[in-house]
């Protein structure tokens, strides 16, 4: 299956727990109930299941966004905060990476993601020919679609005053 990316809403009252140990949220009944209510609200509003409104699944494209948004100091792209990190190989196996974006940072990250134009993605893919050699236009369309899902997800976080908890693992 490989390494995947999954993002979820992070209400402000769960940020302290997430900073202490984000894995605790996966066994927290209150957080589970919060996520369940979001899913039920989405179903009740007849939203498409893949709308990315309350869950962000970037599959394996997160590595492409890491490369696209990575800049050398002194430059900095806030969008990198959404995909920064990697799994760690330990003597017990792979350890997932958890990332947290505080609610007050989400709009800054979202604005930088929004600044990523279709042309930026096309130039990125075309400049890395080997990896995308077989169907570059397909990769371009795919990354644009993922970027749009990111924006849908982040727009909803801004509207709801939430942060983001993401897992790469």
N, C-alpha and C positions, 0 to 999 in steps of 0.2 A: 504494500500500500504506500509506503514511503512517508515522508514528512509532509504534514499538512498545516494549514492556518485556519483558525477559527476565532472570530471575535464576537463578543457579547456586550450588551449594555452594562454600565457600572454606575448605579445610582450613588449619589454623594455619600449616603450613610453607610455604604459598603467599602468605601475607598480605604479606610484605615485597616480593615480586615485584609483587603487585597494587598496592601503594602506589607503587612505582617507576614502573611502566607496565602497567596492567591489560591492555592489548592483547597484551602478551607472553604472557599465559596462553593466548591463543587459538592460539598456535603452539608451545606447550610440550608435548612428547610425554608427560611425566610427568603433567601436568594432564589431558591428553586421555585417557590410560589410566585415570586415577582416575575421570573422568566415565563412561567406557565401562564400567568395572567396576560402578559404581552402577546403570547401565542394565541390565546383565546380571543383577545381583542382583535387581532389581525384576522382570524378566521371569521369572526362576527362581522367585520367590515368588508368581507369578501375580497380581501387582498390576495394577489397571486402568492402561492407558496414560496416561490423563488424571488420574491420582491426585495429581499435583503434589507427590509425595514428594521428588523430587530435582531438579525443574526448576519454575520459576515463570514462567508466561506470563500476564501481566496484560493483554496486547493493548493496547488504548487506554484501559483503565479506570484506569491509573495517575494520570492527570490528575484524575479524580474523587477518588481517595484523597489526592492532594496537597491538594486544596481541603478535603476533609473533615478531614484531620489538621493543616492549617496553623493555627497560632495566633499571635497577636501577643505579643511579649515583654511582660511577664516570664513568661508561660505557655509551656510547651513540651510537645509530644507526641512521645515517643520513636518512635512509629510513623512519623513523617515521615521518619526516617532510611532507611526502606525505599524511598521514592519520590522523595526530594529530587533535583532536578536537571532539566535540560532539554538538548536538543540546541543546538548553537551554529552559527549561519550564518557561514561563512567565505568568503573569495574563491575557495576551492577546492570549495565545497559544504558540506553539513551535516556536522558533527562530532558523533559520538555522545558521550553522557555516561556515564561509568562511576562507579558508587557502590560503596563497600565498607563492610560492617558487620563489625567484628572479632568473633571468636567470643565474647568476654566481654560483648558488647553485645546479642547476639541474644535472650537471654531477656528483657531489658528491653523490647526492641522488640516481641517476641511478646506479652508481658503487656499492652502498650498496645493492640496490635491486638485482642487478646481482649476488652479493655474496650470496644471499639466494638460496641455492641448493635445488633440489628436495627432498633430504634426510632430510633437515631441516624442510621442510613442512610436510613430512611424520611423523617425530618424533613429531612435534607440534600437529598434528591431533591425533596421537595415544596416546599422553600423556593426552589428554582431552577427553577420551573415552565417557563420558556421552552425550555430545552434538553431537558427531559424531557416536554414537553407531550403528545406523541402517546401514550405508554404508560408512565405513571409507575410502575405496579405491576411492569411488566416490568423496568424499570431497577432498581427496588428489589431484586427477586429476583436479578437479575444481579449487582449489587454485593455482595449477601449471599453468593452463591456464590463470587465472587472473594475475598471476605474469608475464607471458609472454606478456600479453596485456599491462601491466604497462611498461615493457621494450620497447615495440614497440612505445608507446606514448612518453616516456622519450627520447628515441633515436632520435625521430623526433624533440623534443624540443631542444636538444643539437645541432642537425644539423642546425636548424633554428635560434639558439641564443635566444630562447624564455624561459620565465618562465612558471609557472603553477598557474592557479587560480582554486581552487576546492571548491565544496560546499558539505556539509553534511547536509541534511535536508529533 
